[in-house]
Each structure stands twice: as C-alpha cells, then as structure tokens.
Amino acid sequence: MVTPDLVSEEDIAKLTIPDDLPDEPSFKAYIEAKVYDNEGHLVRYHRQPMKSLTEYFLGIISILTIGTYQNASTNQAQGILVNLLGLPSQQSTYSQALANISWDWTIQLGSGTQSFSPSLTTLAAPIASGTAAGQLLYGNESVSYAGSSIYVSLQVTNNNSSAVSVTEIGLQGTIYIQYYTSGNAYTHASYSFLLSYDTFSTPVTVPGYGMAVFQITLTFTG
Amino acid sequence: MMASKGIEDIDIRMPKDAYDTGNDTPTFNAYLTIVVRDSEGKVVKVHRQRSRSPTANFILFMLPITYFTNTNSSVTIENTGGSTNSYRPGVSSSSAAIAYPNSANNYPTYLLMIQVGSGTQSNPYNAHSLASPIANGSGAGQLVYGQPSIPSNITVSGSSAYFTISQAFNNNSGSTITITEVGIIVNIQAVCAYASSQINFGSVLMWYDTLSSSISVANGGSVTIYYTFTVNP
C-alpha cells in the first residue's frame, strides 16, 4: 500500500512550480526571418527569442507524456485532451474500425498585434495567402530535426509592388482524429490552435516582389 | 526570382537579445520534484531540479505530419526492451498514428508509469530505457509502485499554464533504496482508422532524467515523484 500524500495541495503547488532554479533552462526557441529583395539579395536577417507558447502546446506535450487513454483498461480519452483541446472523450466509429490522432504545424504570419494570452487561437490580423496588395503567397513549408531541435520554416513571396509588413507570427497546430463513420466511410475531424504567438520586436517588411523565409526553432536542451 | 545571395553578402548584425546568453525567458520548462517521507509519513526531504531530457523517441513522435510527407520517410522508435518499429503518421485511411479512444476497439496509449532506477547514463537523448530500473515489489532492492496520478486539465495562471503528473512509491524492502534516475514510460500503440494495421510499440521511454543528487528512501518510507510541464513560467 502506498502511503497517502500527507502534504497539502497548497504545499504541493509550491513544490511543483519552482521558479528560482538558477541553472540553464530546459528549452529554448527562436524565430528567424530572412528577407530578400526582388533580385534575390538578402536585405535583412532578424532573429529573436520566442517567448510565448500557448496552453495548447501543453496539449501536445500531454499526448507524449500521458498518452491518449486514461489508462490501460478505460476506453476514454485523458482529460486534458477533452477539457483543453475539445477532443471527444471517445470517438464514435464504425464497428470494425478504429480511431487515431496525429498533428501538423504551420507558420502563420500577421499584420496586427494583440496581448498574449495562453488561450489564443488565432493571430490578430492574419496575412492571407495570395498575390493582392497586403497578401503574401505562402510557399511550401519544411520541417526537419537534429537531435533535440525541431525546425519549421516557411517561404513567402510578395507578388505585388507594395511592401507587406509582418508584425506577428504564430505556430498553428492542427490535430486530426481519423475514423470511420457509422456508414463505414473514412473521415477525419480537425481541431486547430495556436501553439505559439509572438510579435516581432521590429516589423519584418517584405519588399514588393521580394520574398522571405521565416523559421521557428524549438530546442529541448537535453 | 531566386534567393541567390547568402547571408555573407551584407553586413548583418544580430540583435543583442538574440544571442544565446542563457538569460532568455524560457517558454517551456519541465521540473522534477521529489518528496521523500519517513516511515511515519513525515516529509524528510524535498528535491527539485530542472527536468531536461526528452528522449529521441519523444522528439520523433512529436514531429508533425509535414515532416513525414516532405521527406517521404518514417522514423524508428525503440522501446524499453530494445525492439524497434517504424512510425509514419499521415492523414489517410491507411496511415497508422497513435491510437485514440473509440467506440469499437481498444488499443490503449497511456502513461504506464514514472519509473525510477539506480543507475545513470550520460546521454539521456539516446536512452530507450533506464540504466538500472528498480523493480516493482517488496523484495530486496525493490519499491512498491503506486498508480500514476494524471490531471484532468491544465492549470492556467496569467500567461502561465502547467500540468503535473505524479506517482508514489513505497519502500517495503527491508533496507534503504537509493534512486539516481527517473523516466516517463508510455505504452504506445498506433493504428490506422480502417483497422487494417496496428503497431504495438510497447513501453516507450519518453522522458529521462538523472538526478542531480541521489535520493535515499528508508525502509518503511515512501517517495512521491512529480513531473511538471509548464509554458511561460
């Protein structure tokens, strides 16, 4: 029999949220932007620490540290997935089918600003993908990793003569639940959140007919 | 238009706040707190340290679908027994991804345990098991493992948010037990929605820490281990 916890909840909270540990942080994240003019010359390089992960980032962390089920014998989703991410406690599916969970990330750029909240779900003023004034054409995104670092980068092109100023950036996460309907048809439900939100310390301006590459680096220091 | 010119073409000055000074505000942190009690339930030691070490398994499972799509590749997961399986999630009926609770069949992916050990290893990233796990039991050198405690939601305070998982262990072995390493082990199964394939990864070490100082649990005493994951602390 395991001894019951004799420390009060308040004491545990004090113990489990230490903020006075002087050694190195266990995680670092950076945002980088390289801006090129219409001739392909690099005209600006900007790098700043990422400072604002949202609560939904913890949702991804919870899947990897707690799992998706409450335990081995309970066919119900763990609470954080239901209460934080709004996922179903049990996905209804065709009788002989199953359900699974996966996710994807995309970089979103915006031209607004807003106060940070851990529950932010969108940028203040997302820049649409397109070729009209004020828009940027979103190219392919790439993801790579090396050791404990994950790199996400996005190339955007300004196909208009007007410059576009980027003032905010977010890493948007989309969670997919894949299953079969009661009629035995494959489908998936998607749930989107902001995993991070930052404003640039100085706006990143993409010149007319120029382009830019934005990169977010997540490093667990290990 | 091509981005043909490199960074060396112009005089670029990095903002001072971007240098790796170690003074940045970390956006994510993990903490390990260990509360040790004597045989009367009295707290005799509280140990806390930063938890630093997601394993390679953690990083590989964390990768988004775009990685797998762009590289047209899978990653290899190694479980605590040394067995390996490939993983390649995607959005299609035939893609196997982490199982989700459903109304048909049960292939649970769940927190198996916080495991404690008496060994150490120098490269936590490459660890796929504890160096010297302490077995569950009341024999010599063993600890009685309690059930993991999992929160039903995160806790939000201002810009910060966190969740804590914990597990208690009792020492009924007859002598003092020393803990030097801790890990989070998740039982992982991947399935495709059509149920045409299932991958049982088994027990996977997702997070691993060696303790900055060893923890001794006296006979009759207990220890509770808390892992806290937080953003914007």
Contacts between the chains, C-beta under 8 A, distances in Angstrom:
chain1	res1	chain2	res2	distance
A	1	B	144	7.8
A	1	B	170	7.0
A	2	B	144	6.4
A	2	B	146	3.7
A	2	B	168	4.4
A	2	B	169	7.1
A	2	B	170	5.0
A	2	B	222	6.5
A	3	B	37	6.3
A	3	B	41	5.7
A	3	B	168	6.7
A	3	B	170	6.0
A	3	B	222	4.1
A	4	B	41	7.9
A	5	B	168	7.0
A	5	B	224	6.3
A	6	B	37	6.9
A	6	B	41	4.7
A	6	B	42	7.7
A	6	B	43	7.2
A	7	B	35	6.4
A	7	B	43	6.3
A	12	B	164	8.0
A	12	B	226	7.3
A	15	B	33	4.9
A	15	B	35	6.7
A	15	B	46	6.0
A	15	B	48	6.8
A	15	B	226	7.0
A	16	B	31	6.7
A	16	B	33	5.1
A	16	B	162	7.9
A	16	B	164	5.0
A	16	B	226	5.0
A	16	B	228	4.6
A	17	B	31	7.6
A	17	B	162	6.6
A	17	B	228	6.6
A	17	B	230	7.1
A	17	B	233	7.2
A	18	B	31	5.7
A	18	B	33	7.3
A	18	B	48	5.2
A	19	B	233	5.8
A	21	B	31	7.5
A	21	B	48	7.1
A	21	B	49	7.1
A	21	B	50	5.5
A	23	B	50	6.0
A	24	B	22	6.0
A	24	B	50	7.5
A	25	B	22	7.6
A	25	B	24	7.2
A	25	B	26	3.5
A	25	B	29	6.3
A	25	B	50	7.4
A	26	B	26	7.1
A	26	B	28	7.5
A	26	B	29	5.6
A	26	B	30	5.5
A	26	B	50	5.0
A	26	B	51	6.3
A	26	B	52	4.5
A	27	B	26	5.4
A	27	B	27	6.6
A	27	B	28	4.0
A	27	B	29	6.4
A	27	B	30	7.8
A	28	B	20	7.5
A	28	B	24	6.4
A	28	B	26	6.7
A	29	B	27	5.5
A	29	B	28	7.5
A	30	B	18	7.0
A	34	B	3	7.7
A	34	B	7	7.4
A	36	B	1	7.8
A	36	B	3	4.8
A	36	B	5	7.4
A	38	B	1	6.3
A	39	B	1	7.6
A	40	B	1	5.7
A	40	B	2	4.9
A	40	B	3	5.2
A	40	B	4	4.3
A	40	B	5	5.8
A	41	B	5	4.7
A	41	B	9	6.5
A	41	B	10	7.4
A	42	B	3	7.3
A	42	B	5	5.2
A	42	B	6	6.8
A	42	B	7	5.9
A	42	B	9	5.8
A	42	B	10	6.1
A	42	B	12	7.7
A	43	B	10	7.1
A	44	B	12	7.7
A	45	B	7	6.2
A	45	B	12	4.5
A	45	B	14	7.5
A	46	B	15	7.2
A	47	B	14	5.9
A	47	B	15	6.5
A	47	B	18	4.0
A	48	B	15	6.3
A	48	B	17	6.4
A	48	B	18	5.5
A	49	B	17	6.7
A	49	B	18	6.6
A	49	B	24	4.5
A	49	B	25	7.2
A	50	B	27	5.8
A	51	B	24	7.8
A	51	B	25	5.5
A	51	B	27	5.7
A	51	B	232	7.6
A	52	B	27	6.5
A	52	B	159	7.3
A	52	B	232	6.4
A	53	B	27	4.5
A	53	B	28	5.6
A	53	B	231	4.1
A	53	B	232	6.4
A	54	B	161	7.9
A	54	B	231	7.0
A	55	B	154	5.7
A	55	B	156	6.1
A	55	B	161	4.1
A	55	B	231	6.7
A	57	B	28	6.9
A	57	B	231	5.7
A	58	B	154	5.4
A	58	B	161	5.8
A	58	B	162	7.3
A	58	B	163	6.1
A	58	B	229	6.1
A	58	B	230	7.8
A	58	B	231	5.9
A	59	B	154	7.9
A	60	B	62	6.8
A	61	B	28	7.9
A	61	B	229	5.2
A	62	B	154	7.9
A	62	B	163	6.4
A	62	B	229	7.7
A	63	B	98	6.9
A	64	B	54	8.0
A	64	B	58	5.5
A	64	B	61	5.5
A	64	B	62	6.1
A	64	B	186	7.1
A	64	B	206	5.6
A	65	B	111	7.1
A	65	B	165	6.8
A	65	B	184	5.4
A	65	B	186	6.9
A	65	B	206	5.9
A	65	B	207	6.3
A	65	B	227	7.3
A	65	B	229	6.8
A	66	B	110	7.5
A	66	B	111	4.8
A	66	B	150	5.5
A	66	B	165	6.4
A	66	B	186	7.4
A	67	B	108	7.4
A	67	B	109	4.3
A	67	B	110	4.0
A	67	B	111	5.3
A	67	B	186	5.1
A	67	B	187	7.1
A	67	B	188	7.2
A	68	B	98	6.0
A	68	B	99	6.6
A	68	B	100	5.3
A	68	B	101	6.5
A	68	B	108	7.9
A	68	B	109	4.8
A	68	B	110	7.5
A	69	B	99	7.7
A	69	B	101	5.6
A	69	B	108	4.0
A	69	B	109	5.8
A	69	B	110	4.3
A	70	B	110	6.9
A	70	B	150	7.3
A	71	B	108	7.3
A	71	B	110	5.3
A	71	B	111	7.8
A	72	B	108	5.2
A	72	B	110	5.7
A	72	B	112	8.0
A	72	B	187	7.0
A	73	B	108	7.6
A	74	B	108	8.0
A	75	B	101	5.0
A	75	B	102	7.4
A	75	B	106	4.8
A	75	B	108	7.4
A	76	B	101	5.5
A	77	B	100	7.0
A	77	B	101	4.9
A	78	B	110	7.7
A	78	B	150	6.2
A	79	B	150	7.4
A	79	B	151	6.7
A	79	B	152	3.1
A	79	B	153	5.6
A	80	B	151	6.9
A	80	B	152	7.3
A	80	B	153	5.9
A	80	B	154	6.1
A	80	B	163	6.4
A	83	B	152	6.2
A	83	B	153	4.1
A	84	B	153	5.9
A	84	B	154	5.6
A	87	B	100	7.9
A	89	B	101	7.1
A	90	B	101	4.8
A	90	B	102	6.2
A	90	B	103	5.9
A	91	B	100	5.7
A	91	B	101	6.7
A	91	B	102	4.4
A	91	B	103	7.0
A	92	B	102	7.3
A	92	B	103	4.9
A	93	B	102	4.6
A	93	B	103	5.7
A	93	B	104	5.1
A	93	B	193	7.6
A	94	B	104	6.8
A	95	B	104	5.6
A	96	B	104	6.5
A	96	B	195	6.1
A	97	B	102	7.7
A	97	B	104	5.7
A	97	B	193	5.9
A	97	B	194	6.0
A	97	B	195	5.3
A	98	B	99	6.7
A	98	B	102	5.9
A	98	B	104	6.2
A	98	B	105	5.7
A	98	B	107	6.7
A	98	B	191	4.4
A	98	B	192	7.1
A	98	B	193	5.9
A	98	B	194	7.7
A	98	B	195	4.7
A	98	B	198	7.8
A	99	B	99	7.3
A	99	B	100	4.3
A	99	B	101	7.3
A	99	B	102	3.8
A	99	B	104	7.9
A	99	B	191	7.8
A	99	B	193	6.4
A	100	B	89	7.7
A	100	B	95	7.8
A	100	B	96	7.0
A	100	B	97	4.0
A	100	B	98	6.0
A	100	B	99	5.7
A	100	B	100	5.4
A	100	B	190	6.8
A	100	B	191	5.4
A	100	B	192	6.8
A	100	B	193	6.1
A	101	B	97	6.1
A	101	B	98	5.2
A	101	B	99	7.8
A	101	B	100	4.4
A	102	B	65	5.8
A	102	B	89	3.9
A	102	B	90	7.0
A	102	B	91	6.9
A	102	B	95	7.3
A	102	B	97	3.9
A	102	B	98	7.1
A	103	B	64	5.8
A	103	B	65	6.9
A	104	B	64	4.5
A	104	B	65	4.2
A	104	B	66	5.6
A	104	B	91	7.9
A	105	B	64	4.2
A	105	B	66	6.8
A	106	B	66	7.7
A	116	B	159	5.9
A	117	B	159	7.2
A	118	B	156	5.8
A	118	B	159	5.8
A	118	B	160	7.2
A	118	B	161	4.8
A	118	B	231	6.6
A	118	B	232	6.7
A	119	B	156	7.4
A	140	B	70	7.7
A	141	B	66	5.7
A	142	B	66	7.4
A	142	B	70	5.9
A	143	B	63	6.6
A	143	B	64	5.7
A	143	B	66	4.7
A	143	B	67	4.0
A	143	B	70	6.7
A	144	B	67	7.0
A	145	B	59	6.1
A	145	B	60	7.9
A	145	B	63	6.3
A	145	B	67	7.2
A	147	B	59	7.8
A	147	B	125	6.4
A	148	B	54	6.5
A	148	B	59	5.9
A	148	B	125	5.9
A	150	B	59	6.8
A	150	B	62	6.9
A	150	B	63	6.8
A	152	B	64	7.7
A	152	B	66	7.9
A	157	B	1	7.5
A	173	B	64	7.8
A	176	B	65	7.8
A	176	B	91	5.4
A	176	B	97	8.0
A	177	B	100	5.8
A	178	B	91	6.8
A	178	B	92	7.9
A	178	B	93	7.3
A	178	B	95	7.4
A	178	B	97	7.0
A	178	B	192	7.9
A	178	B	193	4.3
A	179	B	100	7.9
A	179	B	102	6.4
A	179	B	193	5.4
A	180	B	93	7.8
A	180	B	193	5.8
A	180	B	194	6.7
A	186	B	93	4.1
A	186	B	193	6.1
A	186	B	194	6.9
A	188	B	91	6.0
A	188	B	193	7.9
A	196	B	27	7.4
A	201	B	15	6.9
A	201	B	17	7.1
A	209	B	1	6.9
A	210	B	1	7.9
A	211	B	1	6.5
A	211	B	3	6.4
A	213	B	3	7.3
A	220	B	52	7.5
A	220	B	53	7.6
A	220	B	54	4.9
A	220	B	59	7.3
A	221	B	52	5.9
A	222	B	52	5.8
A	222	B	53	5.4
A	222	B	54	7.4
A	222	B	124	6.3
A	222	B	125	5.0
